[in-house]
Amino acid sequence: MERELRAIVGDAGIAAEPGWFLTDISGLPGKADAVVLPATAEEVARVVAWCYEHDVPITPRGGGTGVAGGAVPLDGGVLLALDRLDRVRQFDPLLWRLHVEAGVKTGAVHALARDNGLMFAPDPGAAEQSQIGGNIATNAAGPHAYKYGATATWVTGLEAVVPPGEVVFVGGAIRKDVAGYDLKSLLIGSEGTLGIVTAAWLRLLPAPEVTLPVAAFHRDVSSGCDAILRVVGSGIGATAVEFLDGETLACAGQSFDGPLPEGAGFLVVAEADGSASEAVRLQEELIEALGEGAVAVAAPTTRDEIETLWRWRSGLAFAVLARRGLALSEDIVVPLDRLEEAIDETAEIGRRHDLIGLSFGHAGDGNLHSTFLFSPESDDERARAWRACDELVDLAVRLGGSISGEHGTGWLKRGQLEKQWPPRAVELHEAIKRTFDPKGLLNPGKKLARLPA
Ligand SMILES: Cc1cc2nc3c(=O)[nH]c(=O)nc-3n(C[C@H](O)[C@H](O)[C@H](O)COP(=O)(O)OP(=O)(O)OC[C@H]3O[C@@H](n4cnc5c(N)ncnc54)[C@H](O)[C@@H]3O)c2cc1C
């Protein structure tokens, strides 16, 4: 196998240290018969064609920051890493658009936009390692998705390799397109199960002049959620509305910039952006809406303070992990008016399983990182944490939400979608997969709506 693949991608296209590519941030162990790194879309197409001809499974991989095990090759085959497709093909700052290959790092896109007075709005947490192709494949979001939407909002065109090994183009450097069925949107968020993204046209925005956050400490979940609903209901144009419950504060409080206020059991962090005067006006509106019933409100204004606050917010997952050593963290999403229930029930599920259950996340989008902590030394705790996660799925469905708002289904949540969708929708999901990938060789076992009978 390796000899024939080497003939397609050359010596530089075969990984010297394959081990690095065989897992992702989920830690799920993988194995592959070959790890290939094509340098062009045409090479990707030839590798896919070779695999299709020889019935070899293909697992696409971006930066490996996915948390659902989607990029892990589970049962051999070819691991196809996009790292070498890392060129900026075209950048038109005056038209606010960028054409990049899939392997360009998210952070590099942010930097290029920023250096030219522009902004690429999606801001998933692991931007220094994740790739644009991976962001597209998971339709990644982040705190600022509240105002700006997830990655899909900013993709106007895709180049992708689809089975049995052809390069296709959908959309382009255009701002509207309703000509056919929306294949672009089908590929976005498909987690490498329908096609391999090789390049994308991205839409950019002029960067806001100023961003100003507000951190409002509330006594409890109820008071904090009322504040969140006030921000949403009053139509204040916040860019982000994030929350941390009391247990999360207990994990991360020590690294907060300053002492936590007495009686704080819930934190809402919101942000305003715009021209200097607009951001100040919005920040004042946020202070008023979030301040009602709060035990304390902080409104940082210096660049240092603001960066410190957001750095602290980005590090939450690690602070939470440190409390017991390991954690299972989900990404359910619920209608906004059910957020309070979802936060309370996460804690309750934890108590039922004798675990610390906590949540934090993107309140404005109703998207919770509900998390159960456990010790790496205890298999029993780990098993209870998995059972607690199963109950979270039921909770999301019962509240009219979804089992995944950000991370996707990958391997870890395979088979759960059938709890959420009616049978006919599940059939359509499976029919779409068969249409794109009749042999089922693209990322097998991932994003399954139901488990095979
Ligand atoms: C600290 C941390 C913070 C995070 N914060 C966020 C957040 O705020 N919001 C959020 O949404 N996610 C977040 N994530 C999850 C993760 O970063 C995103 O899902 C990211 O988009 C994955 O990109 P990646 O390049 O690392 O993809 P990978 O992990 O390599 O792959 C993810 C999936 O996409 C597929 N894939 C990758 N590249 C391609 C391609 N070119 N074509 C087709 N399929 C492909 C893989 O097969 C896999 O199924 C976070 C992760 C970490 C570790």
The ligand as an SDF file (V2000), in Angstrom:
LIG
                    3D

 53 58  0  0  0  0  0  0  0  0999 V2000
   -9.1670   23.8330   23.8770 C   0  0  0  0  0  0  0  0  0  0  0  0
  -10.2200   23.5710   22.8340 C   0  0  0  0  0  0  0  0  0  0  0  0
  -11.2120   24.5250   22.6370 C   0  0  0  0  0  0  0  0  0  0  0  0
  -12.1830   24.3130   21.6640 C   0  0  0  0  0  0  0  0  0  0  0  0
  -13.1350   25.2780   21.4890 N   0  0  0  0  0  0  0  0  0  0  0  0
  -14.0760   25.1050   20.5410 C   0  0  0  0  0  0  0  0  0  0  0  0
  -15.0800   26.1080   20.3440 C   0  0  0  0  0  0  0  0  0  0  0  0
  -15.0990   27.1480   20.9980 O   0  0  0  0  0  0  0  0  0  0  0  0
  -16.0070   25.8680   19.3920 N   0  0  0  0  0  0  0  0  0  0  0  0
  -16.0010   24.7290   18.6310 C   0  0  0  0  0  0  0  0  0  0  0  0
  -16.8790   24.5750   17.7630 O   0  0  0  0  0  0  0  0  0  0  0  0
  -15.0700   23.7740   18.8090 N   0  0  0  0  0  0  0  0  0  0  0  0
  -14.1180   23.9240   19.7270 C   0  0  0  0  0  0  0  0  0  0  0  0
  -13.1690   22.9630   19.9160 N   0  0  0  0  0  0  0  0  0  0  0  0
  -13.1930   21.7360   19.0900 C   0  0  0  0  0  0  0  0  0  0  0  0
  -12.2730   21.8120   17.8430 C   0  0  0  0  0  0  0  0  0  0  0  0
  -11.2540   22.7170   18.0130 O   0  0  0  0  0  0  0  0  0  0  0  0
  -13.0450   22.1910   16.6080 C   0  0  0  0  0  0  0  0  0  0  0  0
  -14.0070   21.1930   16.3710 O   0  0  0  0  0  0  0  0  0  0  0  0
  -12.2000   22.3680   15.3410 C   0  0  0  0  0  0  0  0  0  0  0  0
  -13.0350   22.9040   14.3240 O   0  0  0  0  0  0  0  0  0  0  0  0
  -11.5480   21.0870   14.8350 C   0  0  0  0  0  0  0  0  0  0  0  0
  -10.6390   21.4430   13.7930 O   0  0  0  0  0  0  0  0  0  0  0  0
   -9.3790   20.5380   13.4820 P   0  0  0  0  0  0  0  0  0  0  0  0
   -8.6880   21.1210   12.2930 O   0  0  0  0  0  0  0  0  0  0  0  0
   -8.5540   20.3310   14.6720 O   0  0  0  0  0  0  0  0  0  0  0  0
  -10.1120   19.1950   13.0170 O   0  0  0  0  0  0  0  0  0  0  0  0
   -9.8060   17.6730   13.4290 P   0  0  0  0  0  0  0  0  0  0  0  0
   -9.9070   17.4900   14.8940 O   0  0  0  0  0  0  0  0  0  0  0  0
   -8.5630   17.2140   12.7660 O   0  0  0  0  0  0  0  0  0  0  0  0
  -11.0310   16.9560   12.7170 O   0  0  0  0  0  0  0  0  0  0  0  0
  -12.3490   17.1700   13.1720 C   0  0  0  0  0  0  0  0  0  0  0  0
  -13.3160   16.4450   12.2060 C   0  0  0  0  0  0  0  0  0  0  0  0
  -13.2690   17.0630   10.9280 O   0  0  0  0  0  0  0  0  0  0  0  0
  -12.8030   16.1550    9.9240 C   0  0  0  0  0  0  0  0  0  0  0  0
  -11.9010   16.9240    9.0630 N   0  0  0  0  0  0  0  0  0  0  0  0
  -10.8040   17.6480    9.4330 C   0  0  0  0  0  0  0  0  0  0  0  0
  -10.2990   18.2880    8.3730 N   0  0  0  0  0  0  0  0  0  0  0  0
  -11.0940   17.9800    7.3090 C   0  0  0  0  0  0  0  0  0  0  0  0
  -11.0990   18.3500    5.9350 C   0  0  0  0  0  0  0  0  0  0  0  0
  -10.2040   19.1850    5.4220 N   0  0  0  0  0  0  0  0  0  0  0  0
  -12.0800   17.8410    5.1420 N   0  0  0  0  0  0  0  0  0  0  0  0
  -13.0170   16.9970    5.6410 C   0  0  0  0  0  0  0  0  0  0  0  0
  -13.0500   16.6150    6.9290 N   0  0  0  0  0  0  0  0  0  0  0  0
  -12.1090   17.1110    7.7450 C   0  0  0  0  0  0  0  0  0  0  0  0
  -12.1530   15.0080   10.6700 C   0  0  0  0  0  0  0  0  0  0  0  0
  -12.2800   13.8140    9.9450 O   0  0  0  0  0  0  0  0  0  0  0  0
  -12.9650   14.9970   11.9580 C   0  0  0  0  0  0  0  0  0  0  0  0
  -14.1650   14.2850   11.7590 O   0  0  0  0  0  0  0  0  0  0  0  0
  -12.1810   23.1300   20.8820 C   0  0  0  0  0  0  0  0  0  0  0  0
  -11.1770   22.1800   21.0810 C   0  0  0  0  0  0  0  0  0  0  0  0
  -10.2120   22.3910   22.0440 C   0  0  0  0  0  0  0  0  0  0  0  0
   -9.1560   21.3690   22.2190 C   0  0  0  0  0  0  0  0  0  0  0  0
  1  2  1  0
  2  3  1  0
  2 52  2  0
  3  4  2  0
  4  5  1  0
  4 50  1  0
  5  6  2  0
  6  7  1  0
  6 13  1  0
  7  8  2  0
  7  9  1  0
  9 10  1  0
 10 11  2  0
 10 12  1  0
 12 13  2  0
 13 14  1  0
 14 15  1  0
 14 50  1  0
 15 16  1  0
 16 17  1  0
 16 18  1  0
 18 19  1  0
 18 20  1  0
 20 21  1  0
 20 22  1  0
 22 23  1  0
 23 24  1  0
 24 25  2  0
 24 26  1  0
 24 27  1  0
 27 28  1  0
 28 29  2  0
 28 30  1  0
 28 31  1  0
 31 32  1  0
 32 33  1  0
 33 34  1  0
 33 48  1  0
 34 35  1  0
 35 36  1  0
 35 46  1  0
 36 37  1  0
 36 45  1  0
 37 38  2  0
 38 39  1  0
 39 40  1  0
 39 45  2  0
 40 41  1  0
 40 42  2  0
 42 43  1  0
 43 44  2  0
 44 45  1  0
 46 47  1  0
 46 48  1  0
 48 49  1  0
 50 51  2  0
 51 52  1  0
 52 53  1  0
M  END
$$$$
